[in-house]
Amino acid sequence: MPKLDLPLITDADEARIQAGIADDPDNPEVTAEQARAARPFAEAFPELAANLRRSRGPQKAPTKQLVSLRLDAETVAAFKATGPGWQGRMNDALRAAARVLRTG
């Protein structure tokens, strides 16, 4: 992960940020009493939770296998440059190459 060269936050900056958080009427801090009274989503909204479980359907068997692979930076950059979905396109290219290897 690249290191970001960001300026350090001063104590005054931190105090200003915390004051802004505390003053936000749309997002008040949860009190200790509210935290103790909190319930799991499925307990608080059982019908909605049941609908969510049903709508997802049964878990399919995984169709992909997680692997660790070292590739040339140039190769990865070329696929990334094609935009979103580059990993799927890389998979397609590897699948096509595997077919060629199998058929000779």
C-alpha positions as CSV (number, residue, x, y, z in Angstrom):
1,M,0.0,0.0,0.0
2,P,1.5,3.4,-1.0
3,K,2.4,5.7,1.9
4,L,0.5,9.0,1.7
5,D,2.4,12.1,2.6
6,L,-0.3,13.9,4.5
7,P,0.3,16.6,7.0
8,L,-0.1,15.7,10.6
9,I,-3.3,16.7,12.3
10,T,-2.7,19.3,15.0
11,D,-4.5,19.2,18.4
12,A,-6.5,22.2,17.3
13,D,-7.5,20.4,14.1
14,E,-8.5,17.3,16.1
15,A,-10.6,19.4,18.5
16,R,-12.4,21.1,15.6
17,I,-13.1,17.8,14.0
18,Q,-14.4,16.3,17.2
19,A,-16.6,19.4,17.8
20,G,-18.1,19.0,14.4
21,I,-18.9,15.4,15.0
22,A,-20.5,16.2,18.4
23,D,-22.6,19.0,16.8
24,D,-24.0,16.9,13.9
25,P,-27.7,16.6,14.6
26,D,-28.2,13.9,12.0
27,N,-25.7,11.6,13.6
28,P,-25.7,11.8,17.4
29,E,-23.3,9.7,19.3
30,V,-24.8,6.5,20.7
31,T,-25.2,6.6,24.5
32,A,-24.1,3.7,26.7
33,E,-27.7,3.0,27.5
34,Q,-28.6,2.8,23.8
35,A,-25.7,0.5,23.2
36,R,-26.8,-1.8,26.0
37,A,-30.3,-1.9,24.5
38,A,-29.2,-2.7,21.0
39,R,-30.4,-5.9,19.5
40,P,-29.1,-8.0,16.5
41,F,-30.7,-7.0,13.1
42,A,-32.5,-10.4,12.8
43,E,-34.0,-10.0,16.2
44,A,-35.1,-6.4,15.7
45,F,-36.5,-7.0,12.2
46,P,-37.2,-10.8,11.8
47,E,-39.4,-10.6,8.7
48,L,-36.9,-8.4,6.8
49,A,-34.1,-10.6,7.9
50,A,-35.9,-13.7,6.7
51,N,-36.7,-12.0,3.3
52,L,-33.1,-11.1,2.9
53,R,-32.0,-14.7,3.6
54,R,-34.5,-16.1,1.1
55,S,-33.7,-13.5,-1.6
56,R,-30.0,-14.5,-1.7
57,G,-30.8,-18.1,-2.4
58,P,-28.7,-21.1,-1.6
59,Q,-24.9,-20.7,-1.5
60,K,-23.5,-22.0,-4.8
61,A,-20.3,-24.0,-4.9
62,P,-17.4,-21.7,-5.7
63,T,-16.6,-21.6,-9.4
64,K,-13.3,-19.8,-8.9
65,Q,-10.2,-20.8,-7.0
66,L,-8.1,-18.2,-5.0
67,V,-4.5,-18.4,-6.0
68,S,-1.4,-16.3,-5.4
69,L,0.4,-15.4,-8.6
70,R,3.3,-13.1,-9.5
71,L,2.9,-11.4,-12.8
72,D,5.0,-8.8,-14.7
73,A,4.0,-5.2,-13.8
74,E,3.6,-4.5,-17.5
75,T,1.1,-7.4,-17.9
76,V,-1.0,-6.2,-15.0
77,A,-0.9,-2.6,-16.1
78,A,-2.0,-3.6,-19.6
79,F,-5.1,-5.4,-18.2
80,K,-5.9,-2.7,-15.7
81,A,-5.7,-0.1,-18.4
82,T,-8.7,-1.8,-20.1
83,G,-10.9,-0.6,-17.2
84,P,-13.3,-2.3,-14.8
85,G,-13.6,-6.0,-15.3
86,W,-9.9,-6.4,-16.1
87,Q,-9.6,-9.4,-13.8
88,G,-12.3,-11.2,-15.7
89,R,-10.6,-10.4,-19.0
90,M,-7.3,-11.7,-17.6
91,N,-9.1,-14.9,-16.6
92,D,-10.5,-15.2,-20.1
93,A,-7.1,-14.8,-21.7
94,L,-5.6,-17.4,-19.4
95,R,-8.5,-19.8,-20.1
96,A,-7.9,-19.4,-23.9
97,A,-4.2,-20.0,-23.4
98,A,-5.0,-23.2,-21.3
99,R,-7.1,-24.5,-24.2
100,V,-4.2,-24.0,-26.6
101,L,-1.9,-25.9,-24.2
102,R,-4.3,-28.8,-23.9
103,T,-4.9,-29.1,-27.6
104,G,-1.2,-28.6,-28.5
